[in-house]
Amino acid sequence: MADTADWYDTVNTWDASDDFYLGLVLPEASVLDVGCGTGSLLAAARDAGHTGRLVGLDPDEGMLAVARRRSDVEWVLGDAASARWDREFELAVMTGHAFQALITDDEVREALAAVRNALTGTGRFAFETRNPAARAWERWTPANGTEVTRDGVTVRIEHDAELVGDVVRLSETFSGPPWPEPQVSRGSLRFLSAERLDGFLHEAGLEVAERYGDWARGPVSESSPELVTVVRRA
């Protein structure tokens, strides 16, 4: 039976966010990808000629199994808070809205502390969260499901979401020929405002160097979809 992780890159195709992060990765000699998933960003960096140290960290065994098909990148099982590197990376990134999977205040604090420790003195950390003012979860309904096809096989992906405070409880359902019955995964995503996020960053000894509202580096507004943030040690 096919694992849904095998379909991740088919569903989440390369887009402007990947171009943004790849542009940050390529000039840096040492890069840590926190929540690397299937490793597509670091694989693309290697394919584009990156010759330095590339490390992908992810807590999902299934995702890392896909990533480990590439042996020219270092893959590590674990979450952001478990990182124990000490001033080893010129850049850390957290893509694919993985930062929003940090639900509690303690999870946010522990992850930021670990990432800060992993950065060199001049290192930067780039990540994004969805702008809560844009209310993206309102469009995550079964009626807005999508279909993707790979090797002649079509699967359907549907979402259902409920907002509780600043946390969205989300279910994702895959259905199609690879599985005898629908595959349902459940999780939560936290939607922090820029002000609340900046409070956590300040507490962690980090300061905002750049912030954008979209992948074209536009300003943050009420309607901008993202809070793309690049920080450094304060």
C-alpha positions in Angstrom: 0.0 0.0 0.0 1.4 3.4 -0.9 2.4 5.8 1.8 0.9 9.3 1.5 4.4 10.7 2.0 5.2 9.3 -1.5 2.6 11.7 -2.9 3.8 14.8 -1.0 5.9 16.3 -3.8 3.2 15.5 -6.3 0.6 17.5 -4.3 3.1 20.2 -3.2 4.8 21.0 -6.4 7.8 23.4 -6.6 6.6 27.0 -6.4 7.6 30.6 -5.7 8.3 29.8 -2.0 10.8 27.2 -3.0 12.5 29.7 -5.4 12.7 32.2 -2.5 14.4 29.7 -0.1 16.7 28.2 -2.8 18.0 31.8 -3.4 18.9 32.0 0.3 20.4 28.5 0.5 22.7 28.6 -2.5 25.2 31.3 -1.3 25.6 29.8 2.2 28.2 27.1 3.0 26.2 25.4 5.8 22.4 25.1 5.9 20.0 23.4 8.3 16.5 22.7 6.9 14.2 22.3 10.0 11.1 20.2 9.1 12.7 19.3 5.8 9.9 16.9 4.8 10.9 14.9 1.7 14.0 17.0 1.3 13.2 18.6 -2.0 14.7 22.0 -1.2 18.1 20.6 -0.2 18.1 18.1 -3.1 17.5 21.0 -5.4 20.3 23.0 -3.8 22.7 20.1 -4.4 21.5 19.7 -8.0 22.1 23.4 -8.5 25.7 23.0 -7.5 25.8 23.6 -3.7 29.0 21.9 -2.4 28.8 22.8 1.3 27.1 21.2 4.3 23.4 20.5 3.9 21.4 19.0 6.8 17.7 18.1 6.8 15.9 17.6 10.1 12.4 16.1 10.3 10.3 14.1 12.9 8.4 12.1 10.3 9.9 8.7 9.5 7.8 8.5 6.2 9.0 11.8 4.9 12.6 11.1 5.8 12.4 7.7 4.1 11.7 9.6 0.9 14.4 12.2 1.6 17.0 9.4 2.2 16.8 8.3 -1.4 19.4 11.1 -1.8 22.7 10.2 -0.1 24.4 13.5 -0.7 22.6 15.3 2.1 22.7 14.6 5.8 19.3 13.5 7.1 18.4 13.6 10.8 15.3 12.3 12.6 14.0 14.8 15.1 12.0 17.9 15.7 13.1 21.5 16.0 13.5 21.5 19.8 15.7 18.4 19.6 18.4 20.2 17.6 21.7 20.2 19.5 24.0 21.9 17.0 26.2 24.7 18.4 26.9 27.6 16.0 27.3 25.3 13.1 25.1 26.8 10.4 25.2 30.1 8.4 21.5 29.6 7.5 18.6 27.7 9.0 15.2 27.5 7.2 11.8 26.2 8.1 9.7 26.0 5.0 6.2 24.7 4.0 4.6 26.5 7.0 6.2 24.0 9.3 6.6 26.7 11.9 2.8 26.6 12.4 3.0 23.1 13.7 4.5 24.5 16.9 1.3 24.8 18.8 2.1 25.7 22.4 4.1 28.6 23.7 6.7 26.2 25.1 7.1 24.5 21.7 7.7 27.8 20.0 10.2 28.9 22.7 12.1 25.6 22.6 12.3 25.5 18.8 13.6 29.1 18.5 16.2 28.5 21.2 17.5 25.4 19.5 17.6 27.2 16.1 19.4 30.2 17.6 22.0 27.9 19.1 22.6 26.2 15.8 23.3 29.5 14.0 26.8 31.0 13.7 27.2 34.5 15.1 26.2 36.1 11.8 23.8 33.3 10.8 20.2 33.8 9.7 16.9 31.9 10.2 14.2 32.2 7.5 10.7 30.8 7.9 7.1 31.7 7.1 3.7 31.5 8.7 0.3 32.3 7.1 -1.0 35.8 7.9 -4.0 35.2 10.2 -5.7 38.3 8.8 -6.1 36.5 5.4 -8.1 33.6 7.1 -6.8 30.9 4.8 -8.5 28.1 6.8 -11.9 29.3 5.6 -11.0 27.9 2.2 -9.9 24.5 3.6 -13.2 22.7 2.9 -14.0 19.3 1.2 -15.7 21.3 -1.5 -12.4 22.8 -2.4 -10.6 19.5 -2.7 -8.1 18.9 -5.4 -7.1 16.0 -7.6 -3.5 15.2 -8.7 -2.3 12.5 -11.2 1.0 10.7 -11.2 2.0 7.8 -13.5 -1.6 7.6 -14.7 -3.0 7.3 -11.1 -5.3 10.0 -9.8 -5.9 10.7 -6.1 -8.1 13.3 -4.4 -7.1 15.4 -1.4 -9.7 17.1 0.8 -9.3 19.2 3.9 -11.6 20.2 6.8 -10.6 22.9 9.3 -11.9 24.3 12.5 -10.5 27.4 14.3 -10.1 27.3 18.1 -8.5 30.4 19.4 -5.4 30.9 17.3 -5.1 27.2 16.4 -6.7 25.5 13.4 -7.5 21.8 13.8 -7.1 20.3 10.4 -7.8 17.0 8.7 -6.4 15.9 5.4 -7.9 13.0 3.5 -6.3 11.1 0.6 -8.5 8.8 -1.5 -7.9 6.9 -4.7 -6.5 3.6 -6.1 -3.3 3.4 -4.0 -5.4 2.8 -0.9 -8.3 0.4 -0.1 -9.9 3.1 2.0 -9.4 6.9 2.5 -6.2 7.8 4.4 -6.9 10.5 7.0 -4.3 12.5 8.9 -5.1 15.0 11.6 -3.0 17.9 12.9 -3.1 21.4 14.1 -1.6 24.7 12.9 -1.1 27.9 14.9 -1.8 31.2 13.3 0.3 33.8 15.2 0.0 37.5 14.5 3.2 39.4 13.6 3.1 41.1 17.0 2.8 37.8 18.9 5.5 36.2 16.8 7.9 39.1 17.4 7.4 38.7 21.1 8.6 35.2 20.9 11.6 36.2 18.7 12.6 39.0 21.1 12.4 36.6 24.0 14.7 34.1 22.1 17.3 36.7 21.4 16.5 37.1 17.8 15.6 40.2 15.7 13.8 40.6 12.5 16.1 41.5 9.6 13.5 41.2 6.8 9.8 40.5 6.6 7.5 40.2 3.5 3.9 39.6 2.9 4.4 37.3 -0.1 7.1 35.5 -2.1 7.7 38.4 -4.3 9.0 40.3 -1.3 5.9 42.6 -1.1 5.0 44.4 2.1 2.8 42.9 4.8 -0.8 44.0 4.7 -4.2 42.8 5.9 -4.7 40.9 2.7 -1.1 39.5 2.2 -1.1 35.7 2.5 2.2 35.3 4.4 4.4 36.5 7.1 7.8 35.6 5.6 10.4 36.4 8.2 14.2 36.4 8.2 15.9 36.8 11.6 19.4 37.0 13.1 20.9 36.9 16.5 20.0 40.1 18.4 
